[in-house]
């Protein structure tokens, strides 16, 4: 069993990258189309939140805590 502090240590860099990607994509969307609507913003954030783990696993850099036990 992995301790909570170890889980946080493994996941913190991924949380940070996801936040940077989300804010970056929102900035690009804003510069291309103007202010996005709330729904557009939520769709983008959900897409990144659901797609990021898949991409990370495909790249082989997923944290060990994501491995099925």
N, C-alpha and C positions, 0 to 999 in steps of 0.2 A: 504494500500500500504506500502510495506516494503522499508525503505530507503536503498540507496546503501551501506552505511557504515554498516548497519545491515546485509545485504546480504554477504558482505565481511567477517564480523565477524563470521557468521555462516559457510561459505564455506572454510575459510582459513585452518582450521584443516584437512578438507577432501582433499584439494589441496596438503597439505604437505604429507599426508599419501599416496596419489596417486603417488607423486614423489618418495617417499621412496620405494614403491612397484615396480615402474618401474625400478629404478636404481638397486634395489636388484635382480629383475628377470634378468635384463641385465647382472649383475655380475655373477649370477649363470649360465646363458647361456654361457658367456665368459669362465668361468672356466670349463664347461663341454665340449663345442664344439670348443673352441678357439674364435677368433674374429668373431662376427656375421656380416653378410652382412648388408648393409643399409636396404634392403627389410625386412630381418628378424627383425631388430630393429624396423622398422616402424610397422610391423605387431604386435609385442609384445606391443608396446606403444599404438596402437589403441585398441588392445584387452583389455588392462588394463583400458584405458580411457572409453571404452564402457561397460565393465563388472563391474567396481567398483560401479557405482550407483545402479545397479541391486542387487549386493551382499549387499550393505549397506542398501537398502530398505528391503531386505529379513531378515536381522539381526535386523531390527527395530531401527537403529541408524541414519537414514537419517535426515538431518537438516529440520526444518519446511519450509524453503524457497523452498524446492523441492516439497512440497505438492501442488497438483492442487488447484487452487482457485475456 
